[in-house]
Amino acid sequence: LPTSVVLEVVETPPELKGGTATKRPKPAKLSTGIEIMVPEYIANGERVLVNTTTGEFAGRAD
């Protein structure tokens, strides 16, 4: 099993003004149907890395 997988964000609320400064997490539904918490700067359609051990956000995918 890989340590992380790349998944697409299909639904997440828009970033609030000043979100990059506060780094508050927000829920995001992924292409597989699971929901994880991501930083506010992540938008719909972005590809993210998800840690397969913890199921948590691990970063933006290239």
Backbone torsions as a table, in degrees:
resi	resn	phi	psi	omega
1	LEU	NA	130.4	178.4
2	PRO	-67.1	156.9	-179.8
3	THR	-74.4	-22.7	177.1
4	SER	-150.5	156.4	177.5
5	VAL	-129.0	154.0	177.8
6	VAL	-97.6	125.1	179.3
7	LEU	-132.9	154.0	-179.6
8	GLU	-95.1	137.9	174.4
9	VAL	-79.4	120.3	-179.3
10	VAL	-102.9	-20.9	179.9
11	GLU	-155.5	121.7	175.2
12	THR	-156.6	147.6	179.3
13	PRO	-63.5	154.7	178.1
14	PRO	-66.5	157.0	178.2
15	GLU	-68.1	136.7	175.6
16	LEU	-83.6	152.5	179.5
17	LYS	-58.3	130.9	-178.9
18	GLY	83.3	9.7	-177.0
19	GLY	-63.7	-32.4	-179.2
20	THR	-70.6	-24.2	179.9
21	ALA	-79.3	-31.7	-175.5
22	THR	-93.5	-27.1	179.4
23	LYS	57.8	38.0	175.9
24	ARG	-74.2	139.5	176.6
25	PRO	-78.8	155.6	176.4
26	LYS	-140.5	156.4	179.9
27	PRO	-73.8	146.8	176.6
28	ALA	-142.3	128.9	175.3
29	LYS	-89.0	132.7	-177.7
30	LEU	-100.5	169.8	-176.6
31	SER	-59.9	-21.8	178.5
32	THR	-84.8	-9.6	-178.5
33	GLY	99.5	-12.1	178.7
34	ILE	-78.1	157.9	178.8
35	GLU	-119.5	131.0	177.3
36	ILE	-129.7	169.1	174.7
37	MET	-94.6	133.4	-179.9
38	VAL	-129.8	161.2	174.9
39	PRO	-63.7	156.8	-176.1
40	GLU	-61.7	-24.4	-176.7
41	TYR	-76.9	-8.7	178.6
42	ILE	-76.9	134.6	-176.7
43	ALA	-119.9	166.5	175.6
44	ASN	-56.0	139.9	178.0
45	GLY	89.3	-12.5	179.2
46	GLU	-76.0	152.1	176.6
47	ARG	-101.8	131.5	-177.4
48	VAL	-125.1	156.1	173.6
49	LEU	-90.7	133.9	177.8
50	VAL	-121.6	127.0	178.0
51	ASN	-67.8	123.9	-176.3
52	THR	-75.5	-18.8	178.6
53	THR	-80.5	-45.5	-175.7
54	THR	-98.7	-20.4	-176.2
55	GLY	74.8	18.5	-176.8
56	GLU	-105.3	159.5	175.0
57	PHE	-57.5	132.6	-179.2
58	ALA	-121.6	-2.5	178.2
59	GLY	140.8	175.6	175.1
60	ARG	-80.5	144.2	175.2
61	ALA	-87.4	150.6	179.1
62	ASP	-76.4	NA	NA
